[in-house]
Amino acid sequence: MTGKQRREQLLEIGRSVFAERGYDGTSVEEIAERAGVSKPVVYEHFGGKEGLYAVVVDREMQLLLDMVTGALTGGHSRELLEQAAFALMDYIDTSTDGFKILVRDSPVAQSTGTFASLISDIATQVEDILGLEFKARGFDARLAPMYSQMLVGMVALTGQWWLEVRKPQKAEVAAHLVNLAWHGLEGMERHPKLVGERKA
């Protein structure tokens, strides 16, 4: 096996073990054992568990971002929202181990950041869609960043729930997400206020 092939093997095994046991529950010894190599081979390629984990997380974050941005092929604002919601559900379905790794709090400072920063990257793209929609409906477009965070957060948390139950089908879940988001936007007040009395 070449060095490159060995590195890929270790990444796949590491991805599987991290998804199964989490960062703290994973050991270099177990990864090496599953790969049929000694621990020094893992250290040689990644410097240790932390380095391997960082590469696994970076790859998964890039894959998810690519799937979501690649899905945004254009169309009406609702179609774009549907494309983004389905892409996230599709990632969860096809890359379950990767999603499990991403949603856990990472003890490692990766070059691309955390799951929260990835969600923020996706929200930035949704922000462009919402900004146009807000302008068209006469709303303050400066609020689009906040609403995009809300929408993307709703989709991400629903994805975590769906990962456990796997019902209904991902397309149906995406349709319900879009239904809530879209019709929630349709009935949105220009200047919302809390009804009850609140202290500042």
C-alpha positions in Angstrom: 0.0 0.0 0.0 1.4 3.4 -0.9 1.7 6.2 1.6 -1.3 8.0 0.0 -3.4 4.9 0.1 -2.5 4.3 3.7 -3.4 7.9 4.6 -6.8 7.5 2.9 -7.4 4.2 4.7 -6.6 5.8 8.1 -8.9 8.7 7.3 -11.8 6.3 6.5 -11.2 4.2 9.6 -10.8 7.3 11.7 -14.0 8.8 10.3 -15.9 5.6 11.2 -14.5 5.4 14.7 -15.0 9.1 15.5 -18.6 8.8 14.3 -19.2 5.7 16.4 -17.4 6.7 19.6 -16.8 10.5 19.5 -13.5 12.2 19.8 -12.9 11.3 23.5 -13.9 7.7 23.1 -11.5 7.1 20.2 -7.9 6.0 20.6 -5.0 6.0 18.2 -4.5 2.4 19.2 -8.0 1.3 18.0 -7.6 3.2 14.7 -4.2 1.5 14.2 -5.6 -1.9 15.1 -8.5 -1.6 12.7 -6.1 -0.5 9.9 -3.7 -3.4 10.7 -0.8 -1.1 11.4 1.2 0.1 14.4 0.4 3.3 16.3 3.5 5.1 14.9 2.1 4.8 11.4 -0.9 6.9 12.5 1.4 9.4 14.2 3.6 9.6 11.1 0.6 10.6 8.9 -1.3 12.9 11.2 0.8 13.6 14.3 -1.8 11.9 16.5 -5.5 11.7 17.1 -6.0 15.4 17.1 -4.4 15.8 13.7 -6.4 12.9 12.2 -9.7 14.3 13.6 -9.0 17.8 12.2 -8.5 16.4 8.7 -11.7 14.3 9.0 -13.7 17.3 10.1 -12.2 19.6 7.5 -13.2 17.1 4.7 -16.7 16.7 6.0 -17.3 20.4 6.3 -16.1 20.9 2.8 -18.3 18.1 1.5 -21.4 19.5 3.1 -20.6 23.1 2.0 -20.0 21.8 -1.6 -23.3 19.8 -1.6 -25.3 22.8 -0.4 -23.7 25.4 -2.7 -23.7 23.0 -5.6 -27.5 22.4 -5.1 -28.2 26.1 -5.5 -28.8 26.1 -9.2 -31.0 29.1 -9.5 -34.6 29.8 -9.8 -37.2 31.5 -7.6 -36.4 32.1 -4.0 -38.6 29.2 -2.8 -36.9 26.9 -5.3 -33.5 27.9 -3.8 -34.7 27.3 -0.3 -36.0 23.8 -1.4 -32.6 23.1 -3.0 -30.7 24.0 0.1 -33.0 22.1 2.5 -32.9 19.0 0.4 -29.1 19.2 -0.1 -28.6 19.2 3.7 -31.1 16.3 4.2 -29.3 14.4 1.4 -25.9 15.0 3.1 -27.2 13.6 6.4 -28.6 10.6 4.6 -25.6 9.8 2.4 -22.8 10.9 4.9 -24.3 9.9 8.2 -21.0 9.3 9.9 -19.7 12.7 8.7 -22.8 14.5 10.0 -22.5 12.8 13.4 -18.9 14.0 13.6 -19.8 17.6 12.6 -22.6 18.1 15.1 -20.5 17.1 18.0 -18.6 19.8 19.8 -15.0 19.6 18.5 -12.1 19.8 20.9 -9.9 20.7 18.0 -9.5 24.1 16.4 -9.6 23.3 12.8 -8.5 25.5 10.0 -12.1 25.8 8.7 -13.6 26.2 12.1 -16.5 24.5 13.8 -19.9 23.2 12.8 -21.3 26.6 13.9 -19.0 28.4 11.4 -20.1 26.0 8.6 -23.7 26.7 9.4 -22.8 30.4 9.3 -21.2 30.0 5.9 -24.4 28.3 4.6 -26.5 31.0 6.2 -24.5 33.7 4.4 -25.6 32.1 1.1 -29.2 31.9 2.3 -28.9 35.6 3.3 -28.5 36.6 -0.3 -31.7 34.8 -1.2 -33.6 36.3 1.8 -32.2 39.8 1.1 -33.8 39.9 -2.3 -37.0 38.4 -1.0 -37.1 41.0 1.8 -36.6 43.9 -0.6 -39.3 42.5 -2.9 -41.8 42.3 0.1 -40.9 45.7 1.5 -39.0 44.4 4.6 -35.8 45.8 6.0 -33.1 43.8 4.1 -30.7 44.5 7.0 -32.6 41.8 8.9 -31.8 39.1 6.3 -28.6 37.9 8.1 -30.6 37.2 11.4 -33.4 35.4 9.5 -31.0 33.3 7.5 -29.3 32.1 10.7 -32.8 31.2 12.0 -33.7 29.3 8.9 -30.4 27.4 8.6 -30.4 26.6 12.3 -33.9 25.2 12.0 -32.9 23.0 9.1 -29.7 21.8 10.9 -31.5 20.9 14.1 -34.3 19.1 12.2 -31.5 17.2 10.5 -30.1 16.0 13.8 -33.6 14.8 14.8 -34.2 13.1 11.5 -30.8 11.3 11.8 -32.2 9.4 14.8 -35.8 8.6 13.6 -35.3 8.4 9.8 -39.0 9.0 9.2 -40.5 10.4 7.1 -38.5 10.3 3.8 -35.9 13.1 3.5 -37.8 14.7 0.6 -40.9 15.0 2.8 -38.9 16.4 5.7 -37.3 19.0 3.3 -40.8 19.9 2.0 -42.1 20.4 5.6 -39.1 22.6 6.4 -39.6 24.7 3.3 -43.4 24.9 4.1 -42.7 26.2 7.6 -40.0 28.6 6.4 -41.8 29.9 3.4 -45.2 30.3 4.9 -43.7 31.8 8.0 -42.1 34.4 5.8 -45.4 35.0 4.0 -47.1 36.0 7.2 -44.1 37.9 8.7 -44.9 41.2 10.3 -42.7 44.2 9.3 -42.2 45.3 12.9 -42.8 42.3 15.2 -43.3 42.9 18.9 -43.6 40.6 21.9 -47.2 40.5 23.1 -46.6 40.2 26.9 -44.7 42.6 29.0 -40.9 42.0 29.2 -38.1 43.6 31.0 -35.3 44.8 28.7 
